Each structure stands twice: as C-alpha cells, then as structure tokens.
Amino acid sequence: MTATVTAVTTACVQPDPRVVRLNEGRSALSQLSYEGEAAFGPAMKVARYRMGNGLKILLLIDRGAPVVSYHTWFKVGSRDEKPGKTGLAHLFEHLMFNETKHLAAGEFDRKLEENGAESNAGTWLDWTMYHESLPAPKLALAVQLESDRMANLILRDKQVSSEKEVVANERRYRVDDDVEGSVNELLYQTAFTKHPYHWPTIGWMKDIQDFTTSDCEAFYKTYYAPNNATVVIVGDVVVDDALKLVQDAYGALPPSQIPARDYPKEPTQDAERRATVKKPTATEKVMIGYKAPPLDSLDHAALTVLNEILFGGRSSRIYRSLVKSQEIATDLRGWVGTFADPGLYEMYLTAREAHTAVELEAALAKEVTLMREHGVSPVELEKAKSRLELGFLQGMETASGKAEQIGFYDTVLDDPGAGFARLDQYRTITAADVLRVAQTYLLDQHRTVIVVLPDGTAGSAEEDGDDEEGDDGDAEATAKSLPHGAMPWGGLR
C-alpha cells in the first residue's frame, strides 16, 4: 500500500507578529504557521493555523458567554476501514475514554466533571470527533487531556475486550434489536456495492468480535496523529494564550504516515433494488434511498430544499397528503445524506394500523411524480428556505454549536466557513433548481426500497411506539436539515 506523509509546513499568508513571538525557541514540530482567516458569517472570522507536525488549529473568538468549546476532529471514519475490519473507527470512540500513560481509567471523565465540563464524541462515515465544553478559564484542562490521549492511549487486551463487548451490546440494541436501525443498515448494504458506505459505522458483528489489540494499535498509530487532526477552539479566550497551550501540549507529537485515500467508486445504479424483511413491528414500513450527490455539490443544497418541501413539518406535502388527507401514515422522515462522497436521499414512512406499505409507496410515488413534473410554488420555496435558515442559525447560538459547524465543514469540505456558504446557497436556490434535481435524482432506477412487514410478535402500534403523535394526535414529518443532525450508524458515546 502506498502511503503519504500529510504533515504540512505552510508559509504564512502574511507576517504575523503573534506567530513570530510564539515560535521563538520552539522545535520544528511545534512551529506555528498562520494560514489566514475564513469568513464565518457576516461579522466573524475563523483564524487558521498549522503546526509543523501537521496539526490544524481553527480559532474563533466568541465573547457571548464565559465558556469555551474545544473540539478535536480526526479525518477518519468508517469509509477508511477495510472489509473484515469494519467498526474500528467507532470502537476507538470508546477506547479513547480509557487509560493513558498519565491517567487511570475513569480519570478523564472525572477531571472534566470536577471542573464543570461536559464531553462527548461521535463517529460517522467520514470523520470522528471529540468535544468538551467548559468554563473559559479551564481551557488548559481540555488541551492537556486531549493531547494526552492522542499520544498516550494504553491499549491492552483487557481494555480492548471490554470495549468490544460494549460495542457488541450497542450493536444489538441499536441495530439487531431495533427495527429502524436494522432497516437503515440494510438500505445502505443494498444500495452500495463497491464504496465503503456499504458497511455500517458500528461495524459488522463478526468484525467487532474479531478485533485484536494489534488491529487497534495499528489504527491508533496511523490515524490518531496531529497531521490527521483539527483542533477547533471557540469561546471567550485570549488568542496568544490558547495557541501557546496547544503548542506546549502537542508540539512534541510526530506526524504519522496516512495511507492514500483511494476509495472505490460506486458504479452507477441503473435499476431499482428492492428487499422485503419481517420485523417485530406492529405496522408496515417503507424505507427508500435515492442516490444523492455529495455535500459539496450545489445539487445537494437544492435537493435539501426539495426535501424540506416534501418532509419539513406539518405543512409539508408528504405530511398533508399521507397523514392529514389520506390518514395512512404516522412517522414520516426525509434526509439528504451529508457525506463527502455521493450518498443517499433517505425517506422513511410508517403506515397506520390497517394500512400497508403498498399504499405508502403508491402515495409517495404520486407526490414524487408531482414534484418531477410540476416543481414547487414560490410560497413553498420561500418557506422551505426560511425553515432551513432558521434551523442553521439556531444551531449557532452556542460556542459548541459554532465549533461543531466549523469542525464538520472543515473536515468534510476543507472549509471552516462552508456552513454559511451553504446558507447562501439555500438563499439562491430557485424553483428551476428544485425541478432540475427532482428530475435528475428522484428516478426509480436510482433508488433502493426496503419494505418492512410485521413478523407477528409485536403488539399494537401504540404499544410498539410506532405512532409518534403530537399533541393534536397527528404524526410529525421531519426533514433533518443540520449538516449531521442524524447519525443512523455510529453515534454519540
């Protein structure tokens, strides 16, 4: 396998006295380079730095509250795994909270809790992230803890075996014994034949059980390195102090050799794929995945607007038709996958008791055909764009929300301010754009359909929890609009 060293030494965009001062007397690995600023909305800027060992630092000053959010994003997810070793990225999300050379097991969480901090982690197809939110004066604690576990994690057979069992139980709970989890897994397994989006982030059960400590050590040494990581700091901090803390903590860490990222290209799907399964559910369900463009495509933004029109709340087309008018459905969800590579536009429908998946498909097909043939009205378009803008801006109200947007878009699109660029894209989407993407992507030959039938073991829909009704007795339609607001595999610790 060919490999490339991705440590980067980037020349300063412009002379920066701060960087010159901070670099005095430091080793080459801890030397900072200033890489300019990225616009973050109309008034804020993300300052970009890189250390000699490749560590990227993104810093946004936010004086809104005396807190700081510290995120570490690793450019590794389930698409970087190999057949037979699926789930390693997610397993590490668990392993990283264990013992290091300097901390006993449990000390990481204890130290944060004692200092009023909260922390969590997430793994998905294209990335892994860890984050802490804490009082601004406690920033040094987060820096020290995260740098320690990036370099000094202890991997012994006992810890690995214990976390393997935790993940195996998580898989049983969230996939094997969960209707929606198992159907979502089957959808991707069926829709993708070559690309690693074919397998779930949590991994196949056999792979989880077969991991060795050597597998984990190799993965850790390869991907948990400064040249594969981005540190995001957002909050009420002093820039010089924050940069010095990072230099001191990470400056001795060497870069690793990152394998060339040569992902198999998914062949064009030219015929519908379909599967029917029986599950312990009281009512029939349908999950559909249309092949969708990657996140960096303008078509992705237009398709997200289209999805908002179909599934965005109780005035959406699908809700009004299938729930209010025909009364054949309860739970309705639509979401365009926010992936680095082409993914899926997911639609999930649950039938009311006495109604069938055949009825759901027929009713949905009618709405899709109307969208393809007639497009959308100006009122629908503006309402959808307004809802998407509101959802995005609500996610930016906290330092943690800002850090999450910065880290996600930098990791997936190499642009920390791309969230606002996407907001601008939403504003420019026209009815013609929505019609075009409907006619391009909502085609039967590009979709995969999973039909779920009751296996006879579940009780009523009310007992089974399928009827997710609101206060007025009607189900809710949901369009997931945040960049990674839904994580059907992997997930938070």
C-alpha positions in Angstrom: 0.0 0.0 0.0 1.3 3.4 -0.9 1.4 6.0 1.8 1.9 9.7 2.1 3.1 11.8 4.9 0.5 14.5 5.3 2.3 16.8 7.7 2.2 20.2 6.2 4.5 23.2 6.6 2.6 26.1 5.1 4.2 29.5 4.6 2.5 32.4 6.4 -0.2 34.2 4.4 1.2 37.4 5.8 3.7 38.3 8.5 2.1 37.8 11.9 4.0 39.2 14.9 2.0 36.9 17.2 3.2 33.8 15.4 6.8 35.0 15.3 6.7 35.6 19.1 5.1 32.3 19.9 7.6 30.4 17.8 10.7 31.7 19.5 12.8 28.9 20.8 10.5 26.1 19.7 11.2 22.9 17.8 10.2 22.5 14.2 7.2 20.3 15.1 5.7 22.9 17.3 6.3 25.9 15.0 3.1 27.7 14.0 2.2 28.9 10.5 -0.6 31.4 10.1 -2.9 30.4 7.1 -5.2 33.4 7.1 -8.8 33.8 8.1 -12.0 32.2 6.9 -15.2 34.2 6.9 -17.7 32.8 9.4 -20.9 34.7 8.7 -21.1 38.4 8.1 -19.1 39.6 11.1 -16.9 36.7 12.5 -13.6 35.2 11.3 -12.0 31.8 11.9 -8.3 32.2 12.3 -6.4 29.3 10.8 -3.0 28.0 12.0 -1.0 24.9 11.4 1.8 23.4 13.4 5.0 21.9 12.0 3.7 18.4 12.8 0.6 19.0 10.7 -1.9 19.8 13.4 -4.5 22.2 12.2 -5.9 24.8 14.6 -9.1 26.8 14.0 -9.9 29.6 16.4 -13.0 31.7 16.7 -13.4 34.3 19.4 -16.9 34.4 20.9 -17.5 36.6 23.9 -21.1 35.7 24.2 -20.6 33.7 27.4 -17.6 32.9 29.6 -17.2 29.4 28.1 -15.1 27.6 25.6 -15.8 24.7 23.3 -12.8 22.5 22.4 -13.3 20.1 19.5 -10.9 17.6 18.1 -11.8 16.3 14.6 -10.0 13.3 13.1 -10.2 12.8 9.4 -11.1 9.1 9.7 -14.4 7.3 9.7 -15.9 4.0 8.6 -15.1 4.7 4.9 -11.4 4.4 5.9 -11.8 0.8 7.1 -11.3 -2.4 5.1 -13.6 -5.4 4.7 -13.1 -7.7 7.7 -12.1 -4.7 9.9 -15.3 -2.7 9.9 -16.2 -0.8 13.1 -12.7 0.1 14.1 -13.3 3.9 13.9 -16.3 3.6 16.1 -14.6 1.2 18.6 -11.9 3.9 19.1 -14.6 6.4 20.1 -15.0 4.1 23.1 -11.4 3.2 23.6 -10.3 6.8 23.8 -12.1 7.3 27.1 -9.9 4.7 28.8 -6.5 4.7 30.4 -3.5 6.7 29.2 0.1 6.7 30.4 -0.7 9.6 32.7 -4.3 8.9 33.7 -6.0 5.9 35.2 -9.2 4.6 33.7 -12.1 6.9 34.5 -9.9 9.9 35.3 -10.6 11.6 32.0 -14.3 12.0 32.7 -13.7 12.6 36.5 -11.4 15.6 35.9 -13.8 17.2 33.4 -16.8 16.7 35.6 -15.0 18.2 38.6 -14.3 21.3 36.6 -17.9 21.8 35.4 -17.2 20.5 31.9 -19.3 18.2 29.6 -17.8 16.0 26.9 -18.8 13.5 24.3 -17.7 12.0 21.0 -19.1 10.9 17.7 -18.1 8.7 14.8 -19.5 8.5 11.3 -18.7 7.7 7.7 -16.2 10.4 7.0 -15.0 11.6 10.5 -14.5 11.1 14.2 -14.8 13.9 16.7 -14.3 14.5 20.4 -15.5 17.6 22.2 -15.6 19.4 25.6 -17.5 22.5 26.7 -16.2 24.1 29.8 -15.7 27.4 31.7 -13.3 29.5 29.7 -10.6 29.6 32.4 -10.4 25.8 32.3 -9.3 25.6 28.6 -5.9 24.3 29.6 -7.5 21.2 31.1 -9.2 20.2 27.8 -6.0 20.8 25.9 -4.0 18.7 28.3 -6.5 15.8 28.3 -7.0 15.7 24.5 -3.3 15.9 23.6 -2.6 13.2 26.2 -5.0 10.7 24.7 -3.9 11.5 21.2 -0.4 10.3 22.0 -0.5 8.1 25.1 -3.5 5.9 25.0 -2.9 2.5 26.6 -4.3 -0.5 24.6 -4.2 -3.8 26.4 -6.1 -6.9 25.7 -8.3 -6.4 28.8 -9.4 -2.9 27.7 -10.0 -3.9 24.1 -12.0 -6.9 25.1 -14.2 -4.9 27.4 -14.9 -2.2 24.9 -15.6 -4.8 22.2 -18.3 -6.2 24.3 -19.7 -2.7 25.0 -19.9 -2.1 21.2 -21.3 -5.5 20.5 -24.1 -4.8 23.0 -24.6 -1.4 21.5 -25.0 -3.0 18.1 -27.6 -5.5 19.5 -29.6 -2.6 21.0 -29.3 -0.1 18.2 -29.3 -2.3 15.1 -30.1 -6.0 15.6 -33.0 -5.4 18.0 -34.1 -2.1 16.6 -36.3 -2.0 13.5 -35.3 1.3 12.1 -31.6 0.7 12.8 -31.5 -2.7 11.1 -33.5 -1.4 8.1 -31.2 1.6 7.7 -28.3 -0.8 7.7 -29.9 -3.0 5.1 -30.7 0.0 2.9 -27.0 1.1 2.7 -25.8 -2.5 2.4 -28.1 -2.9 -0.6 -27.7 0.5 -2.2 -23.9 0.4 -2.2 -21.9 -2.5 -3.8 -18.4 -1.1 -4.0 -18.0 2.0 -2.0 -17.3 1.6 1.8 -20.6 3.4 2.6 -21.8 -0.2 2.1 -21.0 -1.2 5.7 -22.3 0.4 8.9 -20.1 2.7 11.0 -20.8 0.5 14.1 -19.4 -2.4 12.1 -20.5 -6.0 11.3 -20.8 -8.1 14.5 -18.2 -10.7 13.4 -15.7 -7.9 12.8 -16.3 -6.4 16.2 -15.8 -9.7 17.9 -12.7 -10.5 15.9 -10.7 -7.3 16.5 -7.3 -7.8 18.1 -5.3 -5.5 20.2 -2.8 -5.3 17.3 -5.6 -4.1 15.0 -6.3 -1.3 17.4 -2.7 -0.3 17.9 -2.1 -0.1 14.1 -5.3 2.0 13.6 -4.3 4.3 16.5 -0.7 4.9 15.3 -2.0 5.6 11.8 -5.0 7.9 12.3 -4.7 9.4 15.8 -1.9 11.7 14.9 -1.6 15.5 14.7 -1.4 15.6 10.8 -4.8 13.8 10.7 -6.5 16.1 13.2 -8.0 19.5 13.5 -8.4 21.3 16.9 -11.3 23.8 17.0 -11.4 26.4 19.8 -14.5 28.6 20.1 -15.2 30.9 23.0 -14.1 33.6 25.4 -10.3 33.0 25.1 -7.1 35.1 24.6 -5.7 34.1 21.3 -2.0 34.1 22.3 -2.8 32.0 25.5 -4.8 29.5 23.6 -2.2 29.0 20.9 0.6 28.6 23.4 -1.4 26.0 25.3 -1.8 24.0 22.1 1.9 24.4 21.1 3.0 23.2 24.5 0.7 20.2 24.6 1.0 19.0 21.0 4.4 20.3 20.0 6.4 17.0 20.6 3.9 14.8 18.8 5.3 13.5 15.5 3.1 13.1 12.3 2.2 9.7 11.1 2.0 8.2 7.6 -1.6 8.3 6.4 -2.5 5.7 3.8 -3.5 7.1 0.4 -7.3 7.6 0.5 -8.3 5.7 -2.6 -11.9 4.9 -2.1 -13.6 2.6 -4.7 -16.0 4.5 -6.9 -19.6 3.3 -6.7 -20.9 2.1 -10.1 -24.0 3.9 -11.5 -27.2 2.3 -10.3 -29.4 1.7 -13.4 -32.2 -0.4 -11.9 -34.3 -0.3 -8.7 -33.1 -2.6 -5.9 -35.7 -4.0 -3.5 -35.8 -6.1 -0.4 -38.6 -7.2 1.9 -38.0 -8.1 5.6 -40.1 -9.1 8.5 -39.5 -7.4 11.8 -41.2 -7.2 15.3 -43.2 -4.1 14.4 -47.0 -3.6 14.7 -47.3 -1.8 11.3 -45.7 -1.9 7.9 -42.9 0.5 6.9 -41.0 1.6 3.9 -37.5 3.0 3.6 -36.3 4.4 0.3 -32.9 5.6 -0.6 -32.3 7.6 -3.9 -28.7 8.0 -4.9 -27.7 11.6 -4.0 -24.8 14.0 -4.7 -22.0 14.7 -2.2 -22.2 17.6 0.2 -20.0 19.9 -1.9 -22.4 19.8 -4.8 -24.9 22.7 -5.5 -27.3 19.9 -6.3 -27.1 18.8 -2.7 -28.3 22.2 -1.5 -31.2 22.1 -4.0 -32.1 18.6 -3.0 -32.1 19.6 0.6 -34.6 22.4 -0.2 -36.7 19.9 -2.1 -36.7 17.6 0.9 -37.8 20.4 3.2 -40.8 21.0 0.9 -41.7 17.3 1.0 -41.0 16.5 4.7 -40.4 19.8 6.6 -43.1 19.8 9.3 -46.8 19.7 9.3 -47.4 21.9 6.3 -45.1 19.8 4.1 -46.5 17.9 1.1 -46.0 14.4 2.4 -47.5 15.2 5.8 -50.5 16.9 4.4 -51.1 14.1 1.9 -50.3 10.9 3.8 -51.2 11.9 7.3 -53.9 14.6 7.2 -55.7 13.8 3.9 -55.4 10.1 3.4 -54.7 9.1 7.0 -52.5 6.2 6.0 -49.2 7.2 7.7 -47.8 8.1 11.1 -44.0 8.6 11.3 -42.5 10.4 8.2 -38.9 11.4 7.7 -36.7 12.6 4.9 -33.0 13.4 4.9 -30.3 14.0 2.3 -27.0 12.4 3.5 -24.3 14.9 4.3 -21.4 12.9 3.1 -18.0 13.7 1.4 -18.8 11.2 -1.4 -22.2 10.6 -3.2 -24.7 9.1 -0.7 -28.4 8.6 -0.3 -31.5 10.7 0.0 -33.4 8.7 2.6 -37.2 8.6 3.0 -38.8 6.6 5.9 -42.5 6.0 6.2 -44.6 4.2 8.8 -48.1 3.0 8.0 -51.1 3.4 10.3 -52.7 0.2 11.5 -54.8 -1.4 8.8 -52.8 0.3 6.1 -50.0 -1.2 4.0 -46.5 -0.5 2.6 -48.1 -0.8 -0.8 -50.4 2.2 0.0 -47.4 4.2 1.3 -45.4 3.6 -1.8 -48.2 4.5 -4.1 -49.0 7.7 -2.2 -45.3 8.7 -2.1 -44.8 7.9 -5.8 -47.7 10.3 -6.6 -46.0 13.1 -4.7 -42.7 12.4 -6.2 -44.2 12.4 -9.7 -45.9 15.8 -9.0 -42.6 17.2 -7.9 -40.8 15.9 -11.0 -43.5 17.2 -13.4 -44.6 20.4 -11.8 -42.0 21.5 -9.4 -42.8 23.9 -6.5 -44.7 27.1 -5.9 -42.9 30.3 -4.9 -44.6 30.2 -1.5 -43.4 26.6 -0.8 -39.9 27.5 -1.9 -39.5 30.6 0.3 -41.0 28.8 3.3 -38.5 25.8 2.9 -35.5 28.1 2.6 -36.7 30.1 5.7 -37.0 26.9 7.7 -33.5 25.8 6.7 -32.0 29.1 7.6 -33.7 29.1 11.0 -32.5 25.6 11.7 -29.0 26.6 10.8 -28.9 29.8 12.8 -30.4 28.1 15.9 -27.5 25.7 15.8 -25.1 28.6 16.0 -26.4 30.1 19.3 -23.8 28.4 21.5 -20.0 28.1 21.3 -20.3 24.4 21.0 -22.7 24.8 18.1 -20.3 27.0 16.3 -17.4 24.7 16.9 -19.4 21.7 15.6 -20.2 23.6 12.3 -16.6 24.7 11.9 -15.1 21.2 12.6 -17.6 19.4 10.4 -17.3 21.6 7.4 -13.5 21.8 7.6 -13.2 18.0 7.9 -15.6 17.2 5.1 -15.1 20.2 2.7 -11.8 21.7 3.9 -13.6 25.0 4.6 -14.4 26.0 8.2 -16.8 28.7 7.0 -18.7 26.5 4.5 -21.8 26.3 6.7 -22.5 30.0 5.9 -21.6 29.5 2.3 -24.3 26.7 2.2 -26.8 29.1 3.8 -26.1 31.5 1.0 -26.7 28.6 -1.5 -30.1 28.0 0.1 -31.0 31.6 -0.5 -30.1 31.4 -4.2 -32.0 28.1 -4.9 -34.7 28.7 -7.5 -37.8 26.7 -8.4 -36.0 25.7 -11.6 -33.1 24.3 -9.4 -35.6 22.2 -7.4 -37.3 20.9 -10.5 -34.0 20.0 -12.1 -32.8 18.0 -9.1 -36.2 16.2 -8.9 -35.9 15.2 -12.5 -32.2 14.2 -12.0 -32.3 12.2 -8.8 -35.8 11.1 -8.0 -35.8 8.3 -10.5 -36.9 4.7 -9.8 -33.8 3.2 -11.4 -31.6 5.1 -8.9 -33.4 4.0 -5.8 -33.3 1.2 -3.3 -36.5 0.2 -1.5 -36.8 -1.8 1.8 -40.3 -2.9 2.8 -40.8 -3.9 6.4 -43.7 -6.3 7.3 -44.7 -7.3 10.8 -43.5 -10.7 11.9 -46.4 -11.2 14.2 -44.6 -10.7 17.5 -45.3 -7.1 18.2 -48.4 -5.6 19.9 -50.5 -2.7 18.8 -48.9 0.4 17.2 -49.5 2.3 20.5 -47.7 -0.4 22.5 -44.9 -0.7 19.9 -44.3 3.1 19.9 -44.7 3.4 16.2 -47.3 6.2 16.3 -45.2 9.2 17.1 -48.1 11.6 17.6 -48.0 15.2 18.5 -50.3 16.9 20.9 -53.1 17.2 18.4 -53.0 13.4 17.6 -51.1 13.7 14.4 -47.7 12.4 13.5 -44.8 14.7 12.7 -43.0 14.9 9.5 -39.3 15.6 9.9 -36.7 17.0 7.5 -33.3 16.7 9.0 -31.6 19.9 7.9 -28.5 20.3 10.1 -25.2 19.1 8.5 -25.1 15.9 10.5 -28.3 16.1 12.6 -28.9 12.4 12.3 -26.4 9.7 12.7 -28.1 6.4 11.8 -24.9 4.4 12.4 -22.1 5.2 14.9 -23.4 7.9 17.1 -22.6 9.6 20.3 -21.0 7.8 23.2 
